[in-house]
Amino acid sequence: MTLLRTLSKLCVGGSRCVTLRNGALRAFSPSSPVSVYGSPCVVLMYSSLPQSTDLCIQYRYGGPVLSVPLPSREEECRFYLRPMLMSVGDLLDHIRAEDPGVITAALLNGDGQRLSTTTSMDTVLNKDFQLIINDTTYKIHSPGRESHEHVTSLSDVKSVVHLLHSALNLPQHHMTTQTQLLHRMDCLKQELVPMEKVRAQMALEAESRASMLGWAGLAYLSLQGGFLAYLTWYVFAWDIMEPITYFISYSTSMIFYAYYILSKQDLVYPDVRDRQILHIFHQKAETQRFNIHRYNKLKQQLAEVESDLKRLRSPIQLQIPVDQIQS
C-alpha cells in the first residue's frame, strides 16, 4: 500500500465535487464505490512508478529547441538551447524557474549515468539522453551533428565572429590604435628632449677627449723616437742602444697583449677609440647623474611605437586596393 496513492472525488449532494490529486500517477482500473462521511465516492488507484515519454529536439531559427511538458502547468514549454554557451546546470535552472512545481530535475546519458551540472550542452547533444523531472523520465532523441543547421564546431563560430568583427570595427579600431600610438610617441619624445640635450653634450665632450688622447699618444711616440735617436747618435753608440730598443719594443707588445686580455678584443685603432669614447661617456654620466638605463628604455619604447605605427599604416593593414598601392 505504500506504493499506491489515491485520487478521490468527493461528491456532495450530487452537484458539488472536490478533486484531490497527489502527484502525476498512472491510473489503474477504478475500484468499487465507497462512502466517505456518508457520501458515495469513487476511489481511483494510481501507481508511483515514473512515466517514460519520448521527446525529440528540433531545430528552429538555426538553434536546437527542447519542448518539455511541465508538471504543474500541464503544457509543453519550449527551451531554446545554446550548445556552446549553456551547461546542464543552466538548462535545469531554466526548467525550475519556469515551473515552481519542479522539485527534482536531472540529466542522464543514454546509459543512465547522471551528468554533471558543468557539462556543456554541446557535448550532451551529440547523443540521446534522458531528462528526469520529479517522477517522470523523458527519453530525448537528439539529431546530433547530422543536422545541417547545427553548428559544426566552436572554431567555425570563432572564425565567423572574428570576420564580422573585423569587417565592422576594423577601420575604427585602426583609428583608435593610431591615436593612442601617436599620443604615446609624443609623450616619449617630450620626455626624451631634455635627456637628448644632455646626452649630445656628453657625447661631444667624450669624443673630444678621446681625440685628445689619440693626439697625446702620437706625441708620446714621436718624442720617444726622437729621444732614442738622440741617444743613439749623440750620446751612446748603437751597440749600447740596441738592447734598450729591443726591451722597449717587447714592453710595447706586452701592453698590446694585456689590452687583449682585459678587453677580449684585438687592438684595432677604431675599436679602441670607440671604447675610449664610451668609457669617458659613462664617467661623465655618473658625474652629472644622467640615468642611462632610463634613456635606453625610453629609446627602445619609442622605436617600438614607431614600428607599430609603420605596420599599422602599411597598405595591407589599411586594406587599400591594389590600384591605389601601385599609384
C-alpha positions as CSV (number, residue, x, y, z in Angstrom):
1,M,0.0,0.0,0.0
2,T,3.0,2.3,0.4
3,L,3.4,2.4,-3.4
4,L,-0.2,3.4,-4.0
5,R,-1.7,6.9,-4.0
6,T,-5.4,7.8,-4.2
7,L,-7.2,10.3,-6.3
8,S,-10.6,10.8,-4.7
9,K,-13.6,12.6,-5.9
10,L,-15.9,13.7,-3.1
11,C,-19.3,14.5,-4.4
12,V,-21.7,16.3,-2.0
13,G,-25.4,16.3,-2.9
14,G,-24.7,15.0,-6.5
15,S,-23.7,18.5,-7.7
16,R,-20.6,19.7,-5.8
17,C,-17.3,17.9,-6.4
18,V,-13.9,18.4,-4.8
19,T,-10.9,16.8,-6.6
20,L,-7.8,15.7,-4.6
21,R,-4.7,14.9,-6.6
22,N,-1.3,13.7,-5.2
23,G,1.3,13.9,-8.0
24,A,1.5,12.7,-11.5
25,L,0.5,9.0,-11.2
26,R,-0.5,6.2,-13.6
27,A,-4.1,5.1,-13.3
28,F,-5.3,1.6,-12.7
29,S,-8.8,0.4,-13.1
30,P,-11.2,2.0,-10.7
31,S,-12.4,0.1,-7.7
32,S,-15.9,-0.1,-6.3
33,P,-17.6,2.9,-4.8
34,V,-17.1,3.5,-1.1
35,S,-18.6,6.0,1.2
36,V,-16.8,8.9,2.8
37,Y,-18.7,10.5,5.7
38,G,-21.9,9.0,4.4
39,S,-21.5,10.2,0.8
40,P,-20.7,7.8,-2.1
41,C,-17.2,8.2,-3.6
42,V,-15.3,6.5,-6.4
43,V,-11.7,5.7,-5.4
44,L,-9.1,5.5,-8.2
45,M,-5.8,3.6,-7.7
46,Y,-2.6,5.2,-9.1
47,S,1.0,3.9,-9.3
48,S,4.0,5.9,-8.1
49,L,6.3,4.5,-10.9
50,P,7.9,7.2,-13.1
51,Q,6.4,7.7,-16.5
52,S,8.5,7.3,-19.6
53,T,7.9,9.7,-22.5
54,D,9.9,10.1,-25.8
55,L,10.8,13.6,-26.9
56,C,12.7,14.9,-29.8
57,I,14.9,18.0,-30.2
58,Q,14.0,20.1,-33.2
59,Y,16.0,22.9,-34.8
60,R,14.3,26.3,-35.2
61,Y,15.9,29.5,-36.4
62,G,19.2,27.8,-36.5
63,G,19.2,26.5,-32.9
64,P,18.1,23.4,-31.1
65,V,14.7,23.7,-29.2
66,L,13.6,21.3,-26.5
67,S,9.8,21.1,-25.7
68,V,9.2,19.7,-22.3
69,P,5.8,19.1,-20.6
70,L,5.8,20.9,-17.2
71,P,4.1,19.1,-14.3
72,S,2.2,22.0,-12.8
73,R,1.1,23.8,-15.9
74,E,0.2,20.6,-17.8
75,E,1.5,22.1,-21.1
76,E,4.7,22.0,-23.1
77,C,7.3,24.7,-22.7
78,R,10.0,25.4,-25.3
79,F,13.5,25.9,-24.2
80,Y,15.9,27.3,-26.7
81,L,19.3,25.7,-26.2
82,R,22.7,27.4,-26.8
83,P,25.0,24.4,-27.1
84,M,28.3,26.3,-26.7
85,L,27.1,28.7,-24.1
86,M,24.9,26.6,-21.8
87,S,25.7,23.8,-19.4
88,V,23.5,21.1,-17.9
89,G,23.0,23.2,-14.8
90,D,21.8,26.2,-16.8
91,L,19.1,24.1,-18.5
92,L,17.9,22.6,-15.2
93,D,17.8,26.1,-13.6
94,H,15.7,27.3,-16.5
95,I,13.2,24.5,-16.0
96,R,12.9,25.1,-12.3
97,A,12.5,28.8,-12.9
98,E,9.7,28.2,-15.4
99,D,7.7,25.8,-13.2
100,P,8.0,26.1,-9.3
101,G,6.4,22.6,-9.1
102,V,9.6,21.0,-10.4
103,I,11.2,19.6,-7.2
104,T,13.9,17.4,-8.7
105,A,15.5,17.6,-12.2
106,A,18.4,15.8,-13.6
107,L,20.0,14.8,-16.9
108,L,21.2,11.3,-17.6
109,N,23.2,10.0,-20.6
110,G,22.0,7.1,-22.7
111,D,23.5,4.5,-20.3
112,G,21.6,6.0,-17.3
113,Q,24.6,7.8,-15.8
114,R,24.0,11.2,-14.2
115,L,25.6,14.1,-16.0
116,S,27.4,16.8,-14.1
117,T,25.9,20.3,-14.0
118,T,29.1,21.7,-15.5
119,T,28.8,19.5,-18.6
120,S,28.4,21.6,-21.8
121,M,25.2,21.1,-23.7
122,D,27.3,20.9,-26.9
123,T,28.6,17.6,-25.5
124,V,25.2,16.4,-24.4
125,L,23.5,17.0,-27.7
126,N,25.9,14.6,-29.5
127,K,23.8,11.6,-28.4
128,D,20.4,10.7,-27.0
129,F,20.0,11.5,-23.3
130,Q,17.3,11.3,-20.6
131,L,15.6,14.1,-18.6
132,I,14.1,13.4,-15.2
133,I,11.5,15.8,-13.8
134,N,10.1,14.8,-10.5
135,D,8.9,11.2,-11.1
136,T,8.8,11.4,-14.9
137,T,11.6,10.3,-17.2
138,Y,11.8,11.7,-20.7
139,K,13.8,9.9,-23.3
140,I,15.1,12.7,-25.6
141,H,16.3,11.9,-29.1
142,S,19.0,14.3,-30.3
143,P,19.8,14.6,-34.1
144,G,23.4,15.1,-33.1
145,R,25.7,16.9,-35.6
146,E,24.0,15.4,-38.6
147,S,21.6,18.3,-39.0
148,H,22.7,20.9,-41.5
149,E,21.5,23.7,-39.2
150,H,23.7,22.6,-36.3
151,V,27.0,24.5,-35.8
152,T,29.8,22.2,-36.7
153,S,32.5,23.3,-34.3
154,L,33.4,26.1,-31.9
155,S,36.4,27.1,-34.1
156,D,34.0,27.8,-37.0
157,V,31.9,30.1,-34.9
158,K,35.0,31.9,-33.6
159,S,36.2,32.4,-37.2
160,V,32.9,33.8,-38.3
161,V,32.7,36.2,-35.3
162,H,36.3,37.3,-36.0
163,L,35.5,38.1,-39.6
164,L,32.3,40.0,-38.7
165,H,34.2,42.0,-36.0
166,S,37.0,42.8,-38.5
167,A,34.6,43.9,-41.2
168,L,32.6,46.1,-38.9
169,N,35.1,47.5,-36.4
170,L,38.5,47.3,-38.2
171,P,38.6,50.9,-39.5
172,Q,37.5,52.4,-36.2
173,H,40.0,50.1,-34.4
174,H,42.8,51.4,-36.6
175,M,41.9,55.0,-36.0
176,T,41.8,54.4,-32.2
177,T,45.0,52.5,-32.2
178,Q,46.8,55.1,-34.3
179,T,45.6,57.9,-32.0
180,Q,46.9,56.0,-28.9
181,L,50.3,55.3,-30.6
182,L,50.7,59.0,-31.7
183,H,49.9,60.2,-28.1
184,R,52.3,57.7,-26.7
185,M,55.0,58.8,-29.2
186,D,54.5,62.5,-28.3
187,C,54.8,61.7,-24.5
188,L,58.1,59.7,-25.1
189,K,59.6,62.5,-27.3
190,Q,58.7,65.1,-24.7
191,E,60.5,63.1,-22.0
192,L,63.5,62.5,-24.3
193,V,64.0,66.1,-25.3
194,P,66.0,67.2,-22.2
195,M,67.8,63.9,-22.0
196,E,68.8,64.2,-25.6
197,K,70.4,67.6,-25.0
198,V,72.4,66.3,-22.1
199,R,73.4,63.1,-24.0
200,A,74.6,65.1,-27.0
201,Q,76.7,67.4,-24.9
202,M,78.3,64.5,-23.1
203,A,78.9,62.6,-26.3
204,L,80.6,65.7,-27.8
205,E,82.9,66.1,-24.8
206,A,83.7,62.4,-24.8
207,E,84.6,62.4,-28.5
208,S,86.8,65.5,-28.0
209,R,88.6,63.9,-25.1
210,A,89.2,60.7,-27.0
211,S,90.7,62.7,-29.9
212,M,93.0,64.5,-27.5
213,L,94.2,61.2,-26.1
214,G,94.9,60.0,-29.6
215,W,97.0,63.1,-30.3
216,A,98.7,62.6,-27.0
217,G,99.7,59.1,-27.9
218,L,101.1,60.3,-31.2
219,A,103.1,63.0,-29.5
220,Y,104.5,60.4,-27.0
221,L,105.6,58.1,-29.7
222,S,107.2,61.0,-31.6
223,L,109.1,62.1,-28.5
224,Q,110.1,58.6,-27.7
225,G,111.5,58.1,-31.2
226,G,113.4,61.4,-31.2
227,F,114.9,60.7,-27.7
228,L,116.1,57.2,-28.8
229,A,117.6,58.7,-31.9
230,Y,119.4,61.4,-29.9
231,L,120.8,58.8,-27.5
232,T,121.9,56.6,-30.4
233,W,123.8,59.2,-32.5
234,Y,124.9,61.8,-29.9
235,V,125.3,60.1,-26.5
236,F,125.7,56.3,-26.8
237,A,126.7,54.0,-29.7
238,W,124.3,51.7,-31.5
239,D,125.8,48.7,-29.7
240,I,124.5,50.1,-26.4
241,M,121.1,51.3,-27.6
242,E,120.2,48.1,-29.5
243,P,119.3,46.1,-26.3
244,I,117.4,49.1,-25.0
245,T,115.2,49.5,-28.1
246,Y,114.6,45.7,-28.0
247,F,113.2,45.8,-24.5
248,I,111.1,48.9,-25.3
249,S,109.5,47.1,-28.3
250,Y,109.0,44.0,-26.2
251,S,107.3,46.1,-23.5
252,T,105.0,47.6,-26.1
253,S,104.0,44.1,-27.3
254,M,103.2,43.1,-23.7
255,I,101.0,46.2,-23.4
256,F,99.1,45.2,-26.5
257,Y,98.6,41.7,-25.3
258,A,97.4,43.0,-21.9
259,Y,94.8,45.0,-23.7
260,Y,93.5,41.9,-25.4
261,I,93.4,40.0,-22.1
262,L,91.4,42.8,-20.4
263,S,89.0,43.7,-23.3
264,K,88.8,40.4,-25.1
265,Q,89.2,42.3,-28.4
266,D,92.0,42.9,-30.8
267,L,93.8,46.2,-30.7
268,V,92.3,47.9,-33.7
269,Y,92.5,51.6,-33.5
270,P,88.9,52.5,-34.5
271,D,87.6,50.0,-31.9
272,V,90.0,51.4,-29.3
273,R,88.8,54.9,-30.0
274,D,85.1,53.9,-29.7
275,R,85.8,52.0,-26.5
276,Q,87.5,55.1,-25.1
277,I,84.6,57.3,-26.0
278,L,82.1,55.0,-24.3
279,H,84.3,54.8,-21.2
280,I,84.5,58.6,-21.0
281,F,80.8,59.0,-21.6
282,H,79.9,56.7,-18.7
283,Q,82.2,58.6,-16.4
284,K,80.5,61.9,-17.3
285,A,77.1,60.3,-16.9
286,E,77.9,59.3,-13.4
287,T,79.3,62.7,-12.6
288,Q,76.2,64.5,-14.0
289,R,73.7,61.9,-12.7
290,F,72.4,61.0,-16.1
291,N,70.2,57.9,-16.0
292,I,71.5,55.9,-18.9
293,H,69.1,52.9,-18.2
294,R,66.1,55.2,-18.3
295,Y,67.3,56.8,-21.5
296,N,67.8,53.4,-23.2
297,K,64.4,52.2,-22.1
298,L,62.7,55.3,-23.5
299,K,64.5,55.0,-26.8
300,Q,63.5,51.3,-27.1
301,Q,59.9,52.2,-26.3
302,L,59.9,54.9,-29.0
303,A,61.3,52.5,-31.6
304,E,58.6,50.0,-30.8
305,V,55.9,52.7,-31.1
306,E,57.3,53.9,-34.5
307,S,57.5,50.3,-35.7
308,D,53.8,49.7,-34.7
309,L,52.8,52.9,-36.5
310,K,54.6,51.8,-39.6
311,R,52.9,48.4,-39.6
312,L,49.5,50.0,-38.9
313,R,49.9,52.4,-41.8
314,S,51.0,49.7,-44.3
315,P,48.7,49.1,-47.3
316,I,47.9,45.5,-46.1
317,Q,46.7,46.6,-42.7
318,L,44.7,49.5,-44.2
319,Q,43.2,47.1,-46.8
320,I,44.0,49.6,-49.7
321,P,43.1,48.2,-53.2
322,V,46.0,47.2,-55.5
323,D,45.5,50.1,-57.9
324,Q,45.9,52.6,-55.1
325,I,49.0,50.9,-53.9
326,Q,50.6,51.0,-57.4
327,S,49.6,54.6,-57.9
